Every structure is written in structure tokens, then in C-alpha cells.
């Protein structure tokens, strides 16, 4: 399926996810803002959502305890009536949201126009429900842990008119390739349900060290997350871990390396990286799971990045169920190294 045509719209004023305009006034104390009373009409995309979860999206940066308090005190009304936290909303319901004092968020670093342009040009598919981005290596999917912003923050900055943009799934910072982003809450629910039921198929290309034996078609070792003394997150094969399965297929062989297709059936953290290393063939450039000698050899051969790329996705579109197959090309660093290995193989023949 080819990439859809997108029309740019002029920036508009921020609106709430339910369609109502929001306003905020300075509070009595510095560093706080008090949001005035709002009456928001529930749109179709939020039909069936619980009141407490709806309010969490509408009133950002306040503790969940405050949400429950204003519901319990009857300050939140739906069609002028009191509700409970688990009350389900219907399309067209009018929700009264009372004044809430919240801490003013510190000024955030806004992604520059250049990085916004890079991310916009990386969109390989888009419709009114979702978009798919060919994420560059080295960019996290979201900010935090010392990062000012990630893919999702860049997309939100580049699309100020978008009322809803949420990650459907994640990729490691150094992994490139296809990432799905929902543009509607209903699409997010649909796609995450498809992931849970393993109806979305992901195919990665990985350049691994050594000669991967064609007889090794899968690795099904349990994976356990743990932290180093420094707080760095790692994963290891451990009987106490969660069941995990990755299917492998040899695509191309080079001197000292093999290009494989890795298709994770489960979705554990670092799954492909750890399963590859456990099989004795760590992914080239993996500074977490590749031994130091092999990593230095890879760097000296011109390797610049983790050689793992989310190459293809097979899924069905919400809500039509239309089947889609998408593929993402390698970036320059990945392509150049592959070309160098191919040239070296040809010279030795």
C-alpha cells in the first residue's frame, strides 16, 4: 500500500481531546495555574471510555488522587448528573470539569525546525487514523532519562493542530525502522489489541556477528529484565523470565557477518538483541550484548551504529480491516556498511 497524500493545515489553537477549548489563568501562588470550569462534549473517539481515564487526559499534570476526589465530591457532572469513576461515557455526553489548581510545567525544549522536518519526511504512511514513521537510529521514541524530546514530541511539535498523537509501540533508541503512531484514541486501542493478540507482524533485519547456521530457525528462551548497579536496564536469558520467541531466517552471508530476518512473536524488551547474543551471534554494534573484542573489530571495520532495523510491518487498518504491508529502507550508515561487506565478499570470490 502506498503512502497516502497528506494536506498541511495551518496551526490552530490547542483544543481538548473532547473538542472543547481549554483556558488557564494564573493561580494565587507562583508556579501554579488554575483551570476554569469547562464543559466538554464527548466525541465519537472517546465513546465508552471511563470518566476517570477521560479526565486524566483532559486535566494533565495532576495526581490521580485529585481526579478521584473531584468525582467523589460531585464536582464532575455528566449531563448535569453525578457520576462514579467507572461510569462509561457516550458520544454527545456533556462533561462538566471543575476548576483544578495544578503546578505550572517548566518550559520545555522545543524541537527545532530541522529535526521536525527530518521526522516529517520520515513518515512512510498516513491516514486519518494513524501514521507510520521510519525512525532514524539514535532518536528515542519519547523524551525522558536525560533526553529533552523524542520522536513523539517532535511529531507533536511539527503538528500543533493534532489533538491526539500517541505511540502504539516502541523501538530502542539505536534501532531504526517502522514505528506506528495513533492519531485517534480508538485507533490506539485497536492497534494495541492487535499487538496483544499477535495479529501485527514485525520483521527486523539484523546484521549479526559470525555465520548464523541456517538450521537455527527460532530462539525460544525466557527473558528477565534486571538493572546494573549503575541503574542501566539490561535483559538476560533466565528461567525466571517471561516466555519469549523470535523466529530467524538467513538472508545473506558475508565474511564474518550474516544478515538475518528476525521476527519477534512476543514483544519483550531487547528481545532480538538478547536472543541473537544467546545463540552466539550478537548484533553488530550492540554495546550492551556484544563482547568488547567483537565490538572493537566492528568499529574498526567502519561500523557506526547498532545494525538492527525494523524493516517491515504487516497489519490491518482500523476500522476497515484492510491489510497493509509496509517496508522501510535502510539509512545511509546501514546501507554503506552492507555495500562494503558485499564488495569485500565479491573481491574474495
Secondary structure, DSSP 8 states (H G I E B T S, - for coil): --------------B-TTS-B--EEE-SSTTEEEE--EEEE--GGGTT-BHHHHHHHHSTTS-HHHHHHHHHTT-SEETTEE--TT-B--TT-EEEE--EEEE---------HHHHHHHHHTEEEE-SSEEEEEE-TT--SS-BTTBS--HHHHHHHH-TT-S--EESS---TT-EEEEEEESSHHHHHHHHHHHHTT-SEEEEEEEEES---TT--EE---EEEEE-TT--EEEEE-TTSB---EEEEEEEEETTEEEEEEEESS--TTHHHHHHHHTT--BTT-TTTS-HHHHHHHHHTT--S--EEEEEEEEE-TTT--EEEEE----HHHHHHHHHHHHHHHHH-
